[in-house]
């Protein structure tokens, strides 16, 4: 039954040799790798507006400059990442760059940041996708978190457990449909702006307070929030090996394309938002307001909302292509549990996928699907990993020292400087708004990574089996096995257990713990009458009505008498009840005994399963 | 460490022969058995006032008649229970009477009612005691539930786990101190009333609406609520064997004393409450308001509050003398889990005590210590068990047919009729106010009792060991033991497990499940190099990366080949990690294997414990 459901949901197991090694053409790679970056126009500009609209509308006039600063930053990051792609044709993100060039601590910092980012990508993208849907269909609002969880757990998790190839065409469609929609939106908007009688930017939207320290801080915070538009820019450089040859060249071209489209969309959307002087509203995304302003609630409006939703869900999906492989690399390096490195039945890293879904679902539930709170946590980790990757690249170029390495190092150094500054800006301006969580999370994760590594190292030491050389090869004397079988009263279970006892030992002690003399006599009489194999019954009288301790004391006495190579097997005559609640009707002595005896070496506790039929 | 704390809290274990058989003089028995009944004046009259004050004050004028009706009912119940004591000198409450005279269903109904009552006694008495404390010291209000739980779990539970003798003088004091306080209150109140210039009952308090159906229903509901004053009247008849000789006579006298005191206190307090026209207030008990009216907030007021608190906590304690022995009788009869019938280290029924504390704590937490909601659940069960006991007595007298049995039967029959009517009144008037919970709970409990009995009967059938007679005594052929040992790679744990395998079998299969050919070769090479005992390694290739299923299939193949009397032992080489979280870093294959293999007969799964040292 369980198996059938499993097969229906995730499909038949796949053979090792069914692993896919398909290469992607540029047009497909663009769609697949850039859904994360492009989709962030669904929330990025809104984050700027939200920060600037807060202290009275006059700060809103700085929307334009902030948006332009972000696009400039995008240009710098893009150029830097094209370099990363050039230097790492084997793929691998900040962690790989850092462990190769910078050492353990920066690498683990990058890994922790990426861990946080990928989880947040899933949570933010899924809840933003749902927000786009709800903007179009407000009646769905009460089901917001439920929709998030259905998309996350029923669709994304299962698709990724199945391990559907990321190269399938179905994943390319939403990105292009989305781009087409946003381009149409911008074109129509511009047409309306420039053909209409409105002033280019109305005075209300352009009005600005004079720049004070307070306003500057606010602009920096708006900038920090807006930087969330830039998440996902690194995706292509992580996936270089998936491009058709010449991989590096194609990856670079695709990166430029992606950033150009993203920059164009960011600028266009920001311009139009300022023009229409749109302000954030409860339960409607700003992109939805913009589309409504330009098209009204017609078919095109719904087209834009639906494609925005799809591309955001697709962006969440990219994290599933990112985190589980990263976790498997970390597992291979010993920083994460080993089982995160194993491929499941469908060749996907199923444990990593489940972990990611679990964490993202927790975030969505805790923050009740409220995107803006999640985004506060978001940008800092992204830029931290940007900075580490760029710094790693500087070291890399210094080591390579090929023609023009100075230039390349300078570009990445500049990138590191800028993104590092952005990290500081975000950490300072958003500290109270959730950045502190990330600043606690990252060191915590690093210490967990190290503890795990340490444990595995200890394990390897302890489990190491010295290989015998010819001289030292000697066989230890064979031990005997002594069986202790607690008997409450002779039943059919005791009889069955006794059969097994005789199969594994010649020295069997049936031990009865008697809490009063009358029952002791009764059990003894019954035993003597029945006992077909003439096994001796040891009766221990326990006037304090304690069963476990006298038994353990008896076992300890046997332990002292036996030779060191001998074993003691405690055989507990127990039964499996037919219904789970039947178990509650029986005492848990077996369980207690097992828990206490597990502390002893050379004492094995075992049970012959006996199944009650009714 | 744990042991030391345990010893400090509950004391050294007691020997079987330390069981106490002390007899009580009347004055002590009165104090100990009647704390439950007497303490109910702490909430009973308040319950009447609360119901009558609700629909406008004019219904309040019926306070007097309702109180008088309750005292009359008390008289009837008292006389009936003196008969119960006469007929059952061996003690035992409604359940014992019913199982002897009426059969299983009424007995189980009584048991279920008593179960509910004792649990509610603890919850209601503890929270009423705390309410008395809070009335005196309102600043403790925010800690209400915490105080309840401390009294319940830290004091009552531990005292009863220690099994302090209920006969110790310390338990007699609060009752007499309480009686003295209430008598002083009533005397002073009457002095003030009759010496003062006030009219005997002021017009406001005596004003009544004309009796309509609605008001009658309300009065019946007030009566139903007030019946909670009568809980605990049956306590003496359950404890006849604890009286000094002549037991029955002494028990009867004590019952009359108890009911007289209770009746006097109920009438006196009700009269004074009506005289002062006291109305229920939030967070102050009505008894506290009365004491404040009469004495002001002086020493005597605090004396009354503190003794009320103590006697209420003591009343909770009486349930610990009632329910655990009842549960042990039910366990002996097979209606409750057997372990509820065992005496713990201190000779108390410790499992029953823990169960009672757990249930009462749950009630207190769920109802947030709010007494009035708990009392709604209370009276119905009490009167149901009264009715069953009285009915049982009618049957009893009919069977005995001694001199004057007609009279005795008539008294109990009348008692049964009246208490049965009260059950109906409560069930109807309080149905919406929580009585429905009890009406669901009782049938549910009855079905649980029967399910448990049924299970034990099934068990006995299945576990029965046929005793060999001389002719049929034949020894089954001795089985062999075949060991299957899953090996991931040769480590020191595998080496240790192999030693045990050789102690219990001559036929050992080390099985390696290989997910790819390279690792298969590696493990095989290592095995061949190491293997000191020349145990054969079976390699099973699993290209679908599934470990458990191929292993189980291998075991199933062995099962088909072996003789029926042979056993298969699956030895899982596992280790105990030093820290609990280390366990999360390792896969749970052993656990999964154990869970799946437990379904097979004649396959024993076992582990040689190996302890990691770091």
Boltz contact constraints between the chains, C-beta under 6 A:
constraints:
  - contact:
      token1: [A, 13]
      token2: [B, 544]
      max_distance: 6.0
  - contact:
      token1: [A, 15]
      token2: [B, 543]
      max_distance: 6.0
  - contact:
      token1: [A, 16]
      token2: [B, 543]
      max_distance: 6.0
  - contact:
      token1: [A, 337]
      token2: [B, 585]
      max_distance: 6.0
  - contact:
      token1: [A, 339]
      token2: [B, 587]
      max_distance: 6.0
  - contact:
      token1: [A, 343]
      token2: [B, 545]
      max_distance: 6.0
  - contact:
      token1: [A, 452]
      token2: [B, 585]
      max_distance: 6.0
  - contact:
      token1: [A, 455]
      token2: [B, 582]
      max_distance: 6.0
  - contact:
      token1: [A, 455]
      token2: [B, 585]
      max_distance: 6.0
  - contact:
      token1: [A, 458]
      token2: [B, 614]
      max_distance: 6.0
  - contact:
      token1: [A, 462]
      token2: [B, 612]
      max_distance: 6.0
  - contact:
      token1: [A, 463]
      token2: [B, 491]
      max_distance: 6.0
  - contact:
      token1: [A, 463]
      token2: [B, 492]
      max_distance: 6.0
  - contact:
      token1: [A, 465]
      token2: [B, 490]
      max_distance: 6.0
  - contact:
      token1: [A, 465]
      token2: [B, 491]
      max_distance: 6.0
  - contact:
      token1: [A, 465]
      token2: [B, 492]
      max_distance: 6.0
  - contact:
      token1: [A, 465]
      token2: [B, 495]
      max_distance: 6.0
  - contact:
      token1: [A, 467]
      token2: [B, 529]
      max_distance: 6.0
  - contact:
      token1: [A, 467]
      token2: [B, 530]
      max_distance: 6.0
  - contact:
      token1: [A, 475]
      token2: [B, 532]
      max_distance: 6.0
  - contact:
      token1: [A, 478]
      token2: [B, 502]
      max_distance: 6.0
  - contact:
      token1: [A, 479]
      token2: [B, 503]
      max_distance: 6.0
  - contact:
      token1: [A, 481]
      token2: [B, 503]
      max_distance: 6.0
  - contact:
      token1: [A, 481]
      token2: [B, 504]
      max_distance: 6.0
  - contact:
      token1: [A, 490]
      token2: [B, 465]
      max_distance: 6.0
  - contact:
      token1: [A, 491]
      token2: [B, 463]
      max_distance: 6.0
  - contact:
      token1: [A, 491]
      token2: [B, 465]
      max_distance: 6.0
  - contact:
      token1: [A, 492]
      token2: [B, 463]
      max_distance: 6.0
  - contact:
      token1: [A, 492]
      token2: [B, 465]
      max_distance: 6.0
  - contact:
      token1: [A, 495]
      token2: [B, 465]
      max_distance: 6.0
  - contact:
      token1: [A, 500]
      token2: [B, 567]
      max_distance: 6.0
  - contact:
      token1: [A, 502]
      token2: [B, 478]
      max_distance: 6.0
  - contact:
      token1: [A, 503]
      token2: [B, 479]
      max_distance: 6.0
  - contact:
      token1: [A, 503]
      token2: [B, 481]
      max_distance: 6.0
  - contact:
      token1: [A, 503]
      token2: [B, 567]
      max_distance: 6.0
  - contact:
      token1: [A, 504]
      token2: [B, 481]
      max_distance: 6.0
  - contact:
      token1: [A, 504]
      token2: [B, 504]
      max_distance: 6.0
  - contact:
      token1: [A, 529]
      token2: [B, 467]
      max_distance: 6.0
  - contact:
      token1: [A, 530]
      token2: [B, 467]
      max_distance: 6.0
  - contact:
      token1: [A, 532]
      token2: [B, 475]
      max_distance: 6.0
  - contact:
      token1: [A, 543]
      token2: [B, 15]
      max_distance: 6.0
  - contact:
      token1: [A, 543]
      token2: [B, 16]
      max_distance: 6.0
  - contact:
      token1: [A, 544]
      token2: [B, 13]
      max_distance: 6.0
  - contact:
      token1: [A, 545]
      token2: [B, 343]
      max_distance: 6.0
  - contact:
      token1: [A, 567]
      token2: [B, 500]
      max_distance: 6.0
  - contact:
      token1: [A, 567]
      token2: [B, 503]
      max_distance: 6.0
  - contact:
      token1: [A, 582]
      token2: [B, 455]
      max_distance: 6.0
  - contact:
      token1: [A, 585]
      token2: [B, 337]
      max_distance: 6.0
  - contact:
      token1: [A, 585]
      token2: [B, 452]
      max_distance: 6.0
  - contact:
      token1: [A, 585]
      token2: [B, 455]
      max_distance: 6.0
  - contact:
      token1: [A, 587]
      token2: [B, 339]
      max_distance: 6.0
  - contact:
      token1: [A, 598]
      token2: [B, 609]
      max_distance: 6.0
  - contact:
      token1: [A, 604]
      token2: [B, 606]
      max_distance: 6.0
  - contact:
      token1: [A, 604]
      token2: [B, 608]
      max_distance: 6.0
  - contact:
      token1: [A, 606]
      token2: [B, 604]
      max_distance: 6.0
  - contact:
      token1: [A, 606]
      token2: [B, 606]
      max_distance: 6.0
  - contact:
      token1: [A, 608]
      token2: [B, 604]
      max_distance: 6.0
  - contact:
      token1: [A, 609]
      token2: [B, 598]
      max_distance: 6.0
  - contact:
      token1: [A, 612]
      token2: [B, 462]
      max_distance: 6.0
  - contact:
      token1: [A, 614]
      token2: [B, 458]
      max_distance: 6.0
